[in-house]
Amino acid sequence: MHSFRELLETFEKRFNIYQFPQEPVELYDAARHMLQIQGKRIRPILCLMGNELFDDIVEDAYEAAVAIELFHNFTLIHDDIMDQAPLRRRQISVHEKYGVPTAILAGDVMLVQAYEHLKYISSEILPDILHAFNQAARLVCEGQQLDMEFERRHPTQIPMDAYLHMIALKTSVLLAASLQIGALIGGAGDRNIHHLYEFGKHLGIAFQIQDDWLDVFGDPEKFGKQQGGDILANKKTFLLVKAYEIADAAQRQQLDACMQLQGQQKVKRVIELFEQLHIKEWAEAEKKKYTDQALHHLEEIAVISSRKKPLEELVSYLLNRTS
């Protein structure tokens, strides 16, 4: 069994090959720019770990992992356009550097390249892999649409269960599908695949809660981002939606007033209201709840415990991180 870091090192060597042609230069430079803004590569490594949970990692898993990472980056390019985000991971976003039309096309060719990798998967399992991949892709798009709709609503018009559903689609589904695809390649049965998918889905929700928590309560030096970036952007988060849900009329008025402020004064006032409402403690409890549910599903998978160790270690790393 391999650790996340060991699999990441192997994956990077395979992924950092030349993915695109030379011409047209601007189109493929835009695509390469996105891939060079490296994230944590969580999704492709989950695919490899899903395979290794049941059998030795095979070439099909690497092809699927590359396809998943390309698809993920395709969604990020288009999300940044829709959100009009100037930066991605503290670097200039593709549409800011190359313009919106080229960024759209760069995302499109990245999606096409994802399917180029999927075509190499063994024909016996390819229909199941394509079904899982396409289903996840559709649900991610549905989640992004809901996210955009929620951004136009006042937080009091977003029930927590609806927000949770959106996060499950936008964030959790691709994590779960990455594990599912790896498990399919590893020859897992339906019951094990179900529990592995649910493990990934609940892990994704806990991961998003942790991300929202870090933005407000994390150490900016360790998190690597300005404290309260989501607050400054008036972004709907687990914390903000919950704050409006439990606030009384006076506190809601104060939150509304805070949304009109700018700079660190805004961040300071919103955090003060979060503290009054015990949002920090609520988020920590919610993260634990979804983490426990994820680990329950991992426990239910019928393989020897030692094979689950890398996934258990990954849960600890992701949900206790400071950056």
N, C-alpha and C positions, 0 to 999 in steps of 0.2 A: 504494500500500500504506500502511496505517495502523499506527502503533505501538499497543502495548497501552494506553498512557495516553490516546491520542487516542480509541480505541474505548471505553475506560472512560467518558470524559467524555460521549460521545454516548449511550452506554447508560444512564448515570445519569439523563440528562434524560428519557429515555423511561420508565425504570423508576419514577422518583419521581412518577408520576402517581397519582391516587387509585385504588388497586387494589380496594377493597372498599366495600360500602354503609355507611350510617350505623348501621343497626339490625340486630340487637341491639348496643348500644354496647359492652358488655364483650367480646363475641366478637370484633368487628372491631378494637377497640382492642388486644386481645391479639395479633392477627395483625400489625397495624401496628407494635406494639412490637418484634416479631421482625425485621421488615424494616428498622427504624431502627437495629438493632445491626449496622452495616455490616461485612461482611467484605471480602475482596479482590476479590470478583466475578470470580474466575478462570474459573469454568465458563461463564458466559454469554459472556465475551469470547473464550474458546476457540471457542465456536460461531461467533461472527462471524469470527474468524481462519480457521477451517476453511472458511467460505464464501469469504473473500477470497483464500485460497490458490489458488483455481481460477477465480474470476470476481468481478465487482463485487458488493458486498454488496447484497442485496435485502431487501425488507420481510419476507419469510418468515423470514429469519435472525433478525431482531429479535424476531419473535413467538416463535420457538423459544428464543431466548436468555432471554427473560422467563420462559417456561415452565420452563426448566432452573433458573433462579435461584429461582423459587417452589418447585419440587420440592425443591431443596437445602435451603431454609429449613424446609420441612415436615419433612424428615428430622431437622434439627437440633432442632426443638421436641420431637419424639418421642424422640430420643436423649437429650436432657437429662432428660426424665421418667424414662426407663429407667435412666439413670445417677444419678438423684437429684442432678443438678448444680445448685447454687444460682446459679451465674454462667455467663454466656455472653459471651465477649470482654470480661470485666471489668464487665459490666452484669448486673443481676438477670435471671435466666432467666424465660421466660414462665410456667411452672407455679408458680414461687415468687411471682410478682406477681399472677397471676390465678387460681391454683388448677389442679389437675390436670385436672378435667373440662373446663374452658374451654380449657386449653392443648391438650388432645387435639382438641377441636372446631376450634380455630384452625388447627392443623396440617391437619386434614381439609379445611377450606374453602380453605386455601392450595393443596392438591393439586388440588381441583376447579378453582380459578382457573387453575392451570397448563394444564389441558386446555381451558379457555376460550380461551387464547391459541393453543394448537395447532390449534384448529378453523379458524383463519383462514389456515392454510398451504394453498398451492395443492393442489387435489384430485389432481393428477397425481402428486405426490410424497408426499402425506399418508400413505398406507399404509406406505411405507418409513420415514418419520419416526416414526410411531406404533410401529412394530415396534422400532426402535432405542431409542426412549424407554422403552417398556414393558419391554424386555429389561434395560436399565440399571437401571430402578426395581426390578425383581425381584432382580437381583444385589446391589444395595445393601442390600436387606432381608435377603438371605441373609448378607451380610457382617456386618451388625449382629447377627444371631442368633449367628453364630460368635463374634463379639467378646464377647457376653454369656456364652456358654458358656465361653470361655477365661478370663474373669474369675473363674469359679468353680474353675478348675484351678490347681494349683501350676505355676510356670513350667517345671519339669522335665517336665511332662506335655504341653507344647506344643512339638512339633517345629518347627524353623525354617521348613520348607517349608509346614507347615499355617498358621503365623502369616503367612507371606508371602501365601498364598492368601487369607486373610481380609482383609489390607490391600488386596490387588488388588481384591477385591469391594467393600469398604466405601469405599475412597478413590479408587482408580485408575479404576475402571470409568466413573464419571460424568465424569471428566476426558476419558477416551477417547471416550465416547459424545457428549460436547459437540462435540468435533472431528468425529466421524463424522457427526453430524446437520448440522453446517455444511457439510461436504464434499458430502453428499447434495444439499443445497440448491444448492451451487455446481456441480452436474453432474459430480462426479468419478466415475471408473470404479472397479470393484471392487478392482483391484490398489492403486490409490492410497489408497482408503479403508482397506484392510487395513493398509497401512504407517502411515497417519495414526493409526489406532486403536491400533496397537502403540506408536507414538511416545507417545501420551497415557498409555497404561497404564504404560510404563516411567518416564515422567516423574513419574507419580503416586507410584510406589514411591520414587523418589529424593526427591521432595518430602516424603514421610512420614518417611524416614530423617533428612532435614535438620531436620524439625520436632522429632523425638525428640532429635537431637543438640543443637539449640539449647536445649531445656529443661534439659539437664544442663550443657553446656559453653559455652553462649552468654553474652553479657554481659546481665545482667538489665536494665540501664539501656536497652539498645538493643532487647532482645527484648520488653520491656514486660510481662513476667510474672515472678513469683517464681521464682528458681532452684530447680530440682528439684521443680516442682509435680507432675510425674508420679510422682516417687519418693514424695513425701508421700502421694499418693493410692493407692500400691501398684498403679499402673497398669501393665499389661503393655505393654511397648514393645519395639522392635527391640533396644535396648540391653540391657534386662533379660533378655529371652529368650536372647540370645546369651551374656550373662554366665553364666547358669545352664548353658547348653550346654557351655561350655568350662572352667568352674570345676572344680577338684578337690573332693573330699569336704569338706575343711576349709573351703575358700572358700564352698562351698554352705551350710555350717552358719553361716558368718559372714553371708552374705546373708540367710538365714532369720532370724537374730537381728536384723539391721538392719530387717527388715520390721516388727518389733514396736516399734521406737523411734518417737519423735515429734520434730517440729520440725527445726531445722537440724542437730542432732546426727545425725539419720537421714540427711539429705542428704549431710553431710560424710563419713560412714562409707561410704555406698554409692558415692560418687564415688571415694573412695580404693580401693575394691575394683575399680571399673571401670578405674581407672588401672593397677592391678596386672595386670589381664587385657587391657590394651591395647584396651579397647572403643572409645575415641575414634578410634584409628587404623583399627580395623576398620570403624567406621561411615563414616568418610571414604572408605575404599576401596570399600565397598558403594555409597555414593552415586555415586561416580565410575563404577562398573561399570554401574549402571542408567542413568546420564546418557549414557554412551557408547552403550548399546544404544538409547536413545531417539533420539539423534542419528543413529545408523546408519539407523534406519527413516525418519527425516526426509530423509536423503540419498537414500534409495531412491525417494522420491516424484518422479514424472516431471513436474515443472514447472521453469521456469527458476529458478536459484539466488536471484535477487533477490526472488522472491516468498516465499521461505522466511525471509528476513532477520528479519521481526518475530517469528516463532516461535523463531528462534535467540536473539534478544535476550531473549525471555521466559524461555527456559531459563536463561540467565545470571542474570537477575534473581531468579527463584524459588529457584535452587539456590546462590546466593551471598548471599542475604539475611541480615540480622542480626535481623530482627523478623518 
